[in-house]
Amino acid sequence: MSSFDEYGNGSASPSDISTNKWKAVCSYLGILILIPLLLGGDSTFAKYHAKQGLNVFILYVLSGIVSHIPFLPFDGLISGVAYFSALILSIIGIINAVQGNMKPLPLIGHIRIF
């Protein structure tokens, strides 16, 4: 059973966290986001981190797209900042997953894709 407070922080059962911690960590490792999406089952913990990881993955993809737009001024700077931000958010997400926390990521954590 999971619950969320007014800030989006959630909690899952200790057994859910211990069983699915590795899946939650995979959520922040690029294409490995498919692991919790496909194998997460009914785990609240894995699904929560998969949704957070999807936001980070989209930021990685957008940084790559922006870097290939030739007419965009400062494209290298914009894509570099986006990529570095995604890297920092991945590290924060991994730390949250390892510690068993369900906290939204800064700036993009409240965006819901699905």
N, C-alpha and C positions, 0 to 999 in steps of 0.2 A: 504494500500500500504506500502511496506517495502523497505528500502534501507540499504546498507551496505557500510562502508568505507573500506580503504585498510587494516585496522587492524582486520576486521571481526566484528566490532561493528555495530549493526543495530538499526533500529527504526521501530516502528509499530504505527498505529494510536492510539490516546488516547482511543477511544472507544474499540478497540481490546484489549488493555492492561487492561483496567478496567473490561471488561467482562471476560477475560480469565486469570486473575492473579492467581486465586486459582488453576487452572489447571497447570499453570507454576510451582507453588510451589510444587505440587504433583510430578512433574518430578524428584525431588531430594529426594523423600522419598521411596526408594526401589521399591517394586513391584507396588506401586501406580503410577509408570511411565505409566502404562496401561491407566490411566484416560486421560491424554492429547493425548496419541497415538490413543485411540479409540474415544474420545469425543471432540478432538480438532477441528474437522471440517476443515474449511479453515483459521483458525486463524494463522497468521504468528508468533505471539508472543508465543502461546502455542506450535506450531511445533518447533520453535527455541529452547525453553527450553526442550522440549521432546528429541531432538537430543543431547543436552548437558547432560541431565539427563541419557540418555542411556549410554554415555561414563562413567559416574560415576558408574552406575549400573554394567557395565561390570568390572570395577575396583574392586567393592565389590565382585563380583563372583570370579574373579581371585584370590583375597586375600584368599577366602575360599578354593579354589582348591589347592593353594600353601601350605596352612596349613595342608593339608592331604597327602602330598607327603612325604613318610617316608625317602627316600634316598637323599633328597635335603638338602645340608648343610645350616644351618641357616634358615630353613623353617619358624620357629616361628618369627624370626626377619623380614624376607622379607614379610610375610603375615601381620605382625603387622604394618609395615611401609605402605604397600599398603592399609590396612584398615583405618589407621589414615589419610592417604592422601585422601582417598575417603570421609571420614567424613568431613574433612576441605573443600574439593571441594563442597560437598553438602551444607554446610553452606554458602559458597560464592555464589553458584547458587541460593539458597533461598533468600539471600539478594538482588541479582540482580533482581530476579523475583518480589519481593515485591516492590522494587524501580522502577520497570517498565523499567529496562535496558536490553539490548540485547548485552551483552559483552561475548566473549568467555572465558571459564574457563582457568586458568593457566595450562600449560603443555599438557592438553588433549583436550582443547576447539576447536582446529583446526582439530581434527580427525573426519572424516565424515564416519559414519557407513551406513547411507541411506540418 
